[in-house]
């Protein structure tokens, strides 16, 4: 998983990190 998931980010940022992670291939 991406490093963004290791931080307690606001839902909006977490969604952005999730979308970016998918574009990176996980």
Buried (B, 14 or more C-beta within 10 A) or exposed (E): EEEBEEEEEEEEEBEEBEEEBEEEEE
